[in-house]
Amino acid sequence: HLTYFLEVAKRHSMTLASEKLHMNQQTLSGIIKNLEEELGILLFNRHYSGVTLTEEGQAFVASSKKILYELD
């Protein structure tokens, strides 16, 4: 799920990220929503034209990159 989160953060779009990840946009949106619920924070502000990271989302980008780096 961290990889999915980072892809959305990178592209500022659920649609573009889902295309890159070769998955359905609704599935990706559900994964991100579940991640937010698990963490108890809002990671993205959703807009008609895409998404932007919240302050918590920006901090979670750094944490996610570190976790994925360490797992590699």
FENBELLIN-V620397 format. One record per helix or strand. SS is the DSSP state (alpha for helix, beta for strand). FROM is the first residue (numbers start at 1). LEN is the number of residues. If there is no record, write none. Layout:
SS/FROM/LEN, SS/FROM/LEN
//
This chain:
alpha/2/10, alpha/14/8, alpha/25/15, beta/44/4, beta/50/4, alpha/55/17
//
